[in-house]
Amino acid sequence: MSRRQLKLWMIQAMFVVRDFTRFISAIHANCQHRDCQQLLAENLWEEHGRGEGARDHFELIRRLVLSLGATQDELDRAQPLPETTAYIDFCFQVTRERSFVEGMSAIGVGIESFIPSFFGALAEHLQRDFGLSHHEVQYLLVHVGEDEDHARRAMEMIDRYADTEELKQAAKTALSEMLKIKRRFAEASFRNCAEQ
């Protein structure tokens, strides 16, 4: 994709990142186990840049999108694709209305387990082929290590607390649904970029 197409793709991703902390908060609110709450609190703290506003993940992705050529006016006027909205709505639904095991399966495994290798390769590509700096791709780089740990620990919690066949099946269903809706989001984002 061209720089302009990548910018459009990252704008759609930015809508998801904007609400990601709310997904984590919803899982935390539905969870009664202290060890799992601790993991979710750590995840939330990292998403908020460990208290440093400039390291907040939403600010980092905004920096990346701006480095790809977006203007502030363009960001202010941007609208999510219907598939982006559906993806966000599903994330809210699975984290707010279902068990914490289902929410953690959808978010911790369905989203975070795939990010490290993809974001690492994308960061390398943007630096090598588009001349972006380490600072500009920081949003991608922080997820390489953090999300490997989040996904591993989420799996441990799911294994520990999905202690009935019903919960195990519910976790599998939530993960399957997440992968389907995430694929629709990815395909729509790609089509949108390709058409521009």
Secondary structure as a PSIPRED ss2 file (coil, helix, strand):
# PSIPRED VFORMAT (PSIPRED V4.0)

   1 M C   1.000  0.000  0.000
   2 S C   1.000  0.000  0.000
   3 R H   0.000  1.000  0.000
   4 R H   0.000  1.000  0.000
   5 Q H   0.000  1.000  0.000
   6 L H   0.000  1.000  0.000
   7 K H   0.000  1.000  0.000
   8 L H   0.000  1.000  0.000
   9 W H   0.000  1.000  0.000
  10 M H   0.000  1.000  0.000
  11 I H   0.000  1.000  0.000
  12 Q H   0.000  1.000  0.000
  13 A H   0.000  1.000  0.000
  14 M H   0.000  1.000  0.000
  15 F H   0.000  1.000  0.000
  16 V H   0.000  1.000  0.000
  17 V H   0.000  1.000  0.000
  18 R H   0.000  1.000  0.000
  19 D H   0.000  1.000  0.000
  20 F H   0.000  1.000  0.000
  21 T H   0.000  1.000  0.000
  22 R H   0.000  1.000  0.000
  23 F H   0.000  1.000  0.000
  24 I H   0.000  1.000  0.000
  25 S H   0.000  1.000  0.000
  26 A H   0.000  1.000  0.000
  27 I H   0.000  1.000  0.000
  28 H H   0.000  1.000  0.000
  29 A H   0.000  1.000  0.000
  30 N C   1.000  0.000  0.000
  31 C C   1.000  0.000  0.000
  32 Q C   1.000  0.000  0.000
  33 H C   1.000  0.000  0.000
  34 R H   0.000  1.000  0.000
  35 D H   0.000  1.000  0.000
  36 C H   0.000  1.000  0.000
  37 Q H   0.000  1.000  0.000
  38 Q H   0.000  1.000  0.000
  39 L H   0.000  1.000  0.000
  40 L H   0.000  1.000  0.000
  41 A H   0.000  1.000  0.000
  42 E H   0.000  1.000  0.000
  43 N H   0.000  1.000  0.000
  44 L H   0.000  1.000  0.000
  45 W H   0.000  1.000  0.000
  46 E H   0.000  1.000  0.000
  47 E H   0.000  1.000  0.000
  48 H C   1.000  0.000  0.000
  49 G H   0.000  1.000  0.000
  50 R H   0.000  1.000  0.000
  51 G H   0.000  1.000  0.000
  52 E C   1.000  0.000  0.000
  53 G H   0.000  1.000  0.000
  54 A H   0.000  1.000  0.000
  55 R H   0.000  1.000  0.000
  56 D C   1.000  0.000  0.000
  57 H H   0.000  1.000  0.000
  58 F H   0.000  1.000  0.000
  59 E H   0.000  1.000  0.000
  60 L H   0.000  1.000  0.000
  61 I H   0.000  1.000  0.000
  62 R H   0.000  1.000  0.000
  63 R H   0.000  1.000  0.000
  64 L H   0.000  1.000  0.000
  65 V H   0.000  1.000  0.000
  66 L H   0.000  1.000  0.000
  67 S H   0.000  1.000  0.000
  68 L C   1.000  0.000  0.000
  69 G C   1.000  0.000  0.000
  70 A C   1.000  0.000  0.000
  71 T C   1.000  0.000  0.000
  72 Q H   0.000  1.000  0.000
  73 D H   0.000  1.000  0.000
  74 E H   0.000  1.000  0.000
  75 L H   0.000  1.000  0.000
  76 D H   0.000  1.000  0.000
  77 R H   0.000  1.000  0.000
  78 A C   1.000  0.000  0.000
  79 Q C   1.000  0.000  0.000
  80 P C   1.000  0.000  0.000
  81 L C   1.000  0.000  0.000
  82 P H   0.000  1.000  0.000
  83 E H   0.000  1.000  0.000
  84 T H   0.000  1.000  0.000
  85 T H   0.000  1.000  0.000
  86 A H   0.000  1.000  0.000
  87 Y H   0.000  1.000  0.000
  88 I H   0.000  1.000  0.000
  89 D H   0.000  1.000  0.000
  90 F H   0.000  1.000  0.000
  91 C H   0.000  1.000  0.000
  92 F H   0.000  1.000  0.000
  93 Q H   0.000  1.000  0.000
  94 V H   0.000  1.000  0.000
  95 T H   0.000  1.000  0.000
  96 R H   0.000  1.000  0.000
  97 E C   1.000  0.000  0.000
  98 R C   1.000  0.000  0.000
  99 S C   1.000  0.000  0.000
 100 F H   0.000  1.000  0.000
 101 V H   0.000  1.000  0.000
 102 E H   0.000  1.000  0.000
 103 G H   0.000  1.000  0.000
 104 M H   0.000  1.000  0.000
 105 S H   0.000  1.000  0.000
 106 A H   0.000  1.000  0.000
 107 I H   0.000  1.000  0.000
 108 G H   0.000  1.000  0.000
 109 V H   0.000  1.000  0.000
 110 G C   1.000  0.000  0.000
 111 I C   1.000  0.000  0.000
 112 E C   1.000  0.000  0.000
 113 S C   1.000  0.000  0.000
 114 F C   1.000  0.000  0.000
 115 I H   0.000  1.000  0.000
 116 P H   0.000  1.000  0.000
 117 S H   0.000  1.000  0.000
 118 F H   0.000  1.000  0.000
 119 F H   0.000  1.000  0.000
 120 G H   0.000  1.000  0.000
 121 A H   0.000  1.000  0.000
 122 L H   0.000  1.000  0.000
 123 A H   0.000  1.000  0.000
 124 E H   0.000  1.000  0.000
 125 H H   0.000  1.000  0.000
 126 L H   0.000  1.000  0.000
 127 Q H   0.000  1.000  0.000
 128 R H   0.000  1.000  0.000
 129 D H   0.000  1.000  0.000
 130 F H   0.000  1.000  0.000
 131 G C   1.000  0.000  0.000
 132 L C   1.000  0.000  0.000
 133 S C   1.000  0.000  0.000
 134 H C   1.000  0.000  0.000
 135 H C   1.000  0.000  0.000
 136 E C   1.000  0.000  0.000
 137 V C   1.000  0.000  0.000
 138 Q H   0.000  1.000  0.000
 139 Y H   0.000  1.000  0.000
 140 L H   0.000  1.000  0.000
 141 L H   0.000  1.000  0.000
 142 V H   0.000  1.000  0.000
 143 H H   0.000  1.000  0.000
 144 V H   0.000  1.000  0.000
 145 G H   0.000  1.000  0.000
 146 E H   0.000  1.000  0.000
 147 D H   0.000  1.000  0.000
 148 E H   0.000  1.000  0.000
 149 D H   0.000  1.000  0.000
 150 H H   0.000  1.000  0.000
 151 A H   0.000  1.000  0.000
 152 R H   0.000  1.000  0.000
 153 R H   0.000  1.000  0.000
 154 A H   0.000  1.000  0.000
 155 M H   0.000  1.000  0.000
 156 E H   0.000  1.000  0.000
 157 M H   0.000  1.000  0.000
 158 I H   0.000  1.000  0.000
 159 D H   0.000  1.000  0.000
 160 R H   0.000  1.000  0.000
 161 Y H   0.000  1.000  0.000
 162 A C   1.000  0.000  0.000
 163 D C   1.000  0.000  0.000
 164 T C   1.000  0.000  0.000
 165 E H   0.000  1.000  0.000
 166 E H   0.000  1.000  0.000
 167 L H   0.000  1.000  0.000
 168 K H   0.000  1.000  0.000
 169 Q H   0.000  1.000  0.000
 170 A H   0.000  1.000  0.000
 171 A H   0.000  1.000  0.000
 172 K H   0.000  1.000  0.000
 173 T H   0.000  1.000  0.000
 174 A H   0.000  1.000  0.000
 175 L H   0.000  1.000  0.000
 176 S H   0.000  1.000  0.000
 177 E H   0.000  1.000  0.000
 178 M H   0.000  1.000  0.000
 179 L H   0.000  1.000  0.000
 180 K H   0.000  1.000  0.000
 181 I H   0.000  1.000  0.000
 182 K H   0.000  1.000  0.000
 183 R H   0.000  1.000  0.000
 184 R H   0.000  1.000  0.000
 185 F H   0.000  1.000  0.000
 186 A H   0.000  1.000  0.000
 187 E H   0.000  1.000  0.000
 188 A H   0.000  1.000  0.000
 189 S H   0.000  1.000  0.000
 190 F H   0.000  1.000  0.000
 191 R H   0.000  1.000  0.000
 192 N H   0.000  1.000  0.000
 193 C H   0.000  1.000  0.000
 194 A H   0.000  1.000  0.000
 195 E H   0.000  1.000  0.000
 196 Q C   1.000  0.000  0.000
